[in-house]
Amino acid sequence: MQKIKKIQIRVNGKVKSIPVKYSISDLVKNLNIPIKKVAIEHNQEIVDKKKINRIILKKNDKIEIVHFIGGG
């Protein structure tokens, strides 16, 4: 049986282990985050949500996920 290789990234300041070849889309699905209600930053750059399937996370990447909160 082959062991799945993992890497570590930071999500909102917390270390998280993820499989190699994991996309931002995979991460968002795994965390059960409603994609329409968040902004995602990858290594201090805002991510176009249309491209999250194509961005593969690498060791030590930093992801910040900010939820939008309604109010008035």
LINQUIMO-V739775 format. One record per pair of residues at least 12 apart in sequence whose C-alpha atoms are under 7 Angstrom apart, sorted by sequence separation. I is the first residue (numbers start at 1). J is the second residue. D is the distance in whole Angstrom. If there is no record, write none. Layout:
i=I j=J d=D
i=I j=J d=D
This chain:
i=6 j=18 d=5
i=7 j=19 d=6
i=6 j=19 d=4
i=7 j=20 d=6
i=5 j=19 d=6
i=6 j=20 d=5
i=4 j=19 d=7
i=5 j=20 d=6
i=43 j=61 d=6
i=43 j=62 d=5
i=42 j=62 d=6
i=43 j=63 d=6
i=42 j=63 d=5
i=41 j=63 d=6
i=42 j=64 d=7
i=41 j=64 d=5
i=40 j=64 d=6
i=41 j=65 d=6
i=40 j=65 d=5
i=39 j=65 d=6
i=40 j=66 d=6
i=25 j=52 d=5
i=38 j=65 d=6
i=39 j=66 d=5
i=24 j=52 d=5
i=25 j=53 d=5
i=38 j=66 d=5
i=39 j=67 d=7
i=23 j=52 d=7
i=24 j=53 d=6
i=38 j=67 d=4
i=23 j=53 d=6
i=37 j=67 d=6
i=38 j=68 d=6
i=23 j=54 d=7
i=24 j=55 d=6
i=37 j=68 d=6
i=23 j=55 d=5
i=24 j=56 d=7
i=23 j=56 d=4
i=24 j=57 d=7
i=22 j=56 d=6
i=23 j=57 d=6
i=21 j=56 d=6
i=22 j=57 d=6
i=21 j=57 d=7
i=9 j=59 d=6
i=10 j=60 d=7
i=8 j=59 d=6
i=9 j=60 d=5
i=10 j=61 d=6
i=11 j=62 d=6
i=12 j=63 d=6
i=7 j=59 d=5
i=8 j=60 d=6
i=9 j=61 d=5
i=10 j=62 d=5
i=11 j=63 d=5
i=12 j=64 d=5
i=9 j=62 d=6
i=10 j=63 d=6
i=11 j=64 d=6
i=12 j=65 d=6
